Amino acid sequence: MALTLGIDIGGTNVRLGLVTKVCELSGFTQLKTESVFTSDSPIADLAIVIENYLDDCGKKEEVISVAIGFPSTVDKDAKVVLSTPNIPMLQNVPVVDDLSKRLKLPIFINRDVNFLMLFDIHYQKLNTAGVLLGFYFGTGIGNALFIDGKSLRGKNGVTAELGHIPMIHDDSLCSCGNVGCLENHASGKYLVSLIDSDFPGIDVSDIFSLHANHPKILTFIENTAIAVAIEVNLLDPEFIVLGGGVLQMKDFPKSLLEERIKARARKPFPSENLEIIYATDGQENGVIGAGIYAFEQLR
């Protein structure tokens, strides 16, 4: 049976699993990102993890390709990871050429959020005609922009960097190196910093259960809604998909977020008929999405 090794690299965790042509998953595992990238050679680090995984899974001979989603900007040819704000060592890394030489397998890379969106399109059997937008709020802001089933790439391959839209009159430093980025106000890393400054001692997973009505949490929800509404107003999508670890947290106020998105969207349209779909919960989604992408590329 032909298998693809799907890998979903996030700012917090790296997930791996074997994916079949019919999107069945086996051998799923999860590692801390900081435990994967431990040297000044990210390709060598990643290759070691892959080689160890393939040795342990017992199906090495059936694996015909590797697909990796990065929380990064990826060049137009989908070969080089250009910039990864939340993983400092992943900057200007020629992943495809270097890793394929080492593993002797076809290597496919893309932005992790595109793999999440591919999974949701497949799993929820979504109509791909027209403009589709995905918003995945995790460590940072993941944004997918699909037109007629294909992700928009742009001149340099760095479209849909919603988290790095500059905010007016904001000079806060972003991990991307710029200042005033939207991600500084509407992301998981912002929530962590907010807990350190305003809610010391609580676990981040309890923030909405314990402090949903706190003014700073309400401002966070408003900022998250603004992030979505910016792109909705620009592109008038057929529908939007909302997901990511932040929205999957306990007691996250989804109804309030929907209300604020529509309040910030242009009137009467697209606000009045904006269709909101929620991503399917699951740590394995990006891995399966990577497998879907790999088999598409192989075809």
Secondary structure, 3 states (H helix, E strand, C coil): CCEEEEEEECCCEEEEEEECCCCCEEEEEEEEHHHHCCCCCHHHHHHHHHHHHHHHHCCHHHEEEEEEEECCEECCCCCCEEECCCCCCCCCECHHHHHHHHHCCCEEEEEHHHHHHHHHHHHCCCCCCCEEEEEEECCCEEEEEEECCEECCCCCCCCCCHHHCECCCCCCECCCCCECEHHHCCCHHHHHHHHHHHCCCCCHHHHHHHHCCCHHHHHHHHHHHHHHHHHHHHHCCCEEEEECCCCCCCCCCHHHHHHHHHHHCCCCCCHHHCCEEECCCCCCHHHHHHHHHHHHHHC
